[in-house]
Amino acid sequence: ESPKIGRRTAMANRFLMAFDSAGRLKTLQGTGGTQIVFAAPAKASDQSPSVASARQLLAAFDPATETLRSVEQWGDFRFRNADFEASAEKAHDSAREQSLVLSGHPVVWDRTTRAQADQIVLKGDSGAAEGIGHVQAVNYDPQKASALPTNVVADRMIADRNTQMVHYEGHVRAWRGTDVVE
C-alpha cells in the first residue's frame, strides 16, 4: 500500500513466487487470468477502484526494501476506472515513474474521445497521456449527438485530462466532415 497510489490487490488462478537467498520476495508471477484492483488512497476514498486485468502478470519487488518496482501484465490487457478505459496486448506499470505503458495495439477511450497509437503512456500522478507513433484519435461532442466527430492523425499526441487540452505534433491532419486541416 502506498499513500500516493493506495492499496493494490492482485488476484490470479495461480501464483508463483521467487525469493532471494535471504528469503525476501523478488517476483510474483500470476497466470490463468489475473486482475489487479487499485483502491484509492484514504484521502480520496470517494473514488471508485480501478481494475486492470490480463491473462498473465509479473510483479518485481526490491527485496531489500520489500517495495514494488513494477508490474507487467500481458495477454488481452484491459484497464477500467470511473473516467476511462484502455486495452492493449501488454502493459508495464512502473511504480517509480507512476506510469502505465501500453503496447501491442493500445487503445484508450472515454465518453468523448477514442485514441490509438503504437504506444500509449498513461501518467498516473498528473493525469496526462501520451500517444507515440501512428496516432489516430476521434473526438465526439457529447452535447450534440448528431454532430460529426473530429478525426485526427499525427505522429504524437499529448493529452492532459485535468485541463482537457490535447496537443498533436508531426504530420498532423484533422478533419470533420469535409473540413480538413493539415
N, C-alpha and C positions, 0 to 999 in steps of 0.2 A: 504494500500500500504506500502511495506517495501523496504528500499534501497537495501537490500541484495537479496530479493526474487522477488520484483516487484509487480505489481498490480494483484490481483485475482478478477475475476468477476464470481459470482455464478448465475446460471440460473436453474429454475425448473418450472414444470407446476403449482406448488402450494407451497407457503412458509407459515410457522407458526413460529411466533417469541414469545419468552418468555422474560419477563423483570423482574428485581429485584424491590424491594419496592421503589427505587428512580427513577424508570423509565429507567434504563440503560439495554441495551441488554445483556442477558445471553446466549441464544441459538437461533439458526436459523435452522429450520428443513425444508428440501426440499423433496417433493415427486413427483411421476409421471414422472420420467425421469429427472435426474439432470446432470448438466455439470458445471465444473469449468475451466475457461480459465486463465492460468498463463502467463501474459505478462512479458517479460524480463525487468529487471531494465533498466533505461535510459542509463546507461553506456554500456549496452550490447544490444543496440537496433537492432543490425544486426541479433539477434537470433529470430527464429520464435516462436510463443507462444506454450506452452504445453497445452494439453487438457485432463482432467480427467472426466469420465462420469460413472454413475451408476443409478440404479432405485431410490435410496434414499440417502440423506445426512443429517448429523447433525454437525453443527459448534458450538463450545463452545467458549465463549468470557470471558475475565476478565472484569466484569462490572466496576470496579474501574478505570482501565486504558483504557478500550474500545479496547483492543488488542485481536487478535485472538489467542486462545490457541491451538485448534486442530480442525480437520475436519475428520469425519468418513463418508465413502461412502460404500454402500453395495448393493448387487444385481447386478450381472454382471458388476463388475467394469472393466473399460478399461482406460489405460493411453497411450498417444501418444505424442512424441515430434520429433524433426528432426532426432535424433540419434537412438532412440529405442522405443519399445512398451512393454506394460505389461498388463496382465489380472489377475483377481482373483475374488473371491466371495466378499471379503471385503478389504478395505484399511483404514489405520489410518495415517493421516498426522499430525505430531507433529510440531508446529511452533517453539517451543523452541529448540528441538533437530534437526530441519530441516531434518527429516527423514520420509519416507513413508514406513509403514509396511504392507505388503501384506499377506493375509492368505486365506485359502479356495482354494486350488489348484492353487497357484500362478505360473505364467509363465512370463518370460521376454525374449525378443529377439531383435536382430538387424540383420544386413545383414550377419554376420559371426557366430553368437552364438545364441543358444536357451537353456535356463536353467529353471528347475522347482525344487521346494523343498516344504517342509511342510510350511515354512515361508520364505519370502524374504524381506530384509530390504534395501531400497534404501536411500543412504545418500546424500542429495542434495548439501550440502556445499563442499563435497570432490569428488563427482563423483564415490564413491565406492558403491559396492553392496555386500550383504552377504546372502547366502542361508543356511538355517538351517534345518537339518533333511531330509533324503532321497533325497539328491541332485542328479539330473540327468541332464547332460549337453551334448550338441552336438556342436562341433566346425567345421565349414566349411572353406576351403581355397578358398577365393574369386578369387585368381589368377588361380586356376586350377579347373574349374567346374566339371571335370570328376574325380577328386581325391576323395578318400573315406573320410568320415568325421571321426573326432576323437570323441569317446564317453567316458564320464567319469561318474562314480557314486561314491558318497562319503557321509560322514555324514555332512560335512560342506564345504562351498566354500566362498572365499573372492576374489572379483574382483575389480580391480582399472581401471576405464575407461581411466584415464589420462596416466598411464604407460602401459596399455594393459597387465598387469600381472594378473594371476589368480592363487590362492593358494587353493589346496584341502587338506582336512585332514579327518582322521577317516575312516577306511575300504575303502581306495581309490582303485579303479580299473579303468584302462584306456585301451582302445583298438581302433585300426584302422585296419580294415580287420581282418587278423588272428594274428596280433601282439598284445600281451596283457602284461600290466604291473600292478602288484598288490603291 
